[in-house]
């Protein structure tokens, strides 16, 4: 194995979207943590390089995690319970990240950063993290990373539509142990974007069939992904009701020239946010799990060993690889 340019750990790893990006940049993963058993199954099917997948990060001893250059974490955002530091000072109580973030999963990121002091980190979360609890949650995160842990931090909300045909805004938070002049806001994002036709199954025989998603000589999409009349009628009536009330709720109907809405972890329920048109008078269909993988920037070599329900949840929770 050639020497890696750097080592990294993959926390809240999901199915390895961040890992794929950093491996492409020359890094080598030396520790993985993910608690969901189905996500672990998909992760192991694609990164079965021998290292064990550690479970719940809350149960991992930070000192036992190997030294690494970069920490990656797509940590879930749980509500922070933030008490006033001045009040704690008056009461003689300790404060800092161990107090302000205890009981949240960000605390586990912070305690590992404090113990291992990697050169850099990249954190990912939903864009609403910035405004959660009127901005107080994000201020605690910034104070923890900058004032308590001493990292030089920049952050930016980026729409994945610069890379894939999907509007998906997520916050990235980058930090460096020493000031190297990097700022996420200086990064030039690609323009133009792509359209859904680049990833939808062509159904013309130009790609090989992949059961159970496509079948036959022309690799047509399995009919099970087409909405039933009952579900399609319900979604249309639901959208009409909300339109009449002046609300924007409803399904998202797309074709090859579209850029999709955000793929969510609830996509398995009815697929309503991204429904592929099958032409006039035909019920639309869901994306197949393979199309979801492509929409998130995963290559076709990426294995999907789980059920459709679990696959939809996994891709809806993933990061966009490129």
Secondary structure as GFF3:
##gff-version 3
##sequence-region A 1 322
A	DSSP	beta_strand	6	11	.	.	.	ID=ss1
A	DSSP	alpha_helix	17	24	.	.	.	ID=ss2
A	DSSP	beta_strand	27	33	.	.	.	ID=ss3
A	DSSP	alpha_helix	37	46	.	.	.	ID=ss4
A	DSSP	beta_strand	53	54	.	.	.	ID=ss5
A	DSSP	three_ten_helix	57	59	.	.	.	ID=ss6
A	DSSP	three_ten_helix	62	64	.	.	.	ID=ss7
A	DSSP	beta_strand	70	73	.	.	.	ID=ss8
A	DSSP	alpha_helix	85	91	.	.	.	ID=ss9
A	DSSP	alpha_helix	97	100	.	.	.	ID=ss10
A	DSSP	alpha_helix	105	116	.	.	.	ID=ss11
A	DSSP	beta_strand	120	126	.	.	.	ID=ss12
A	DSSP	three_ten_helix	127	130	.	.	.	ID=ss13
A	DSSP	three_ten_helix	132	135	.	.	.	ID=ss14
A	DSSP	alpha_helix	136	143	.	.	.	ID=ss15
A	DSSP	pi_helix	144	148	.	.	.	ID=ss16
A	DSSP	beta_strand	152	159	.	.	.	ID=ss17
A	DSSP	three_ten_helix	160	162	.	.	.	ID=ss18
A	DSSP	beta_strand	169	176	.	.	.	ID=ss19
A	DSSP	three_ten_helix	184	186	.	.	.	ID=ss20
A	DSSP	three_ten_helix	196	198	.	.	.	ID=ss21
A	DSSP	beta_strand	214	215	.	.	.	ID=ss22
A	DSSP	beta_strand	220	221	.	.	.	ID=ss23
A	DSSP	three_ten_helix	223	225	.	.	.	ID=ss24
A	DSSP	alpha_helix	229	244	.	.	.	ID=ss25
A	DSSP	beta_strand	253	254	.	.	.	ID=ss26
A	DSSP	alpha_helix	267	270	.	.	.	ID=ss27
A	DSSP	beta_strand	275	276	.	.	.	ID=ss28
A	DSSP	beta_strand	285	286	.	.	.	ID=ss29
A	DSSP	alpha_helix	289	295	.	.	.	ID=ss30
A	DSSP	alpha_helix	308	317	.	.	.	ID=ss31
###
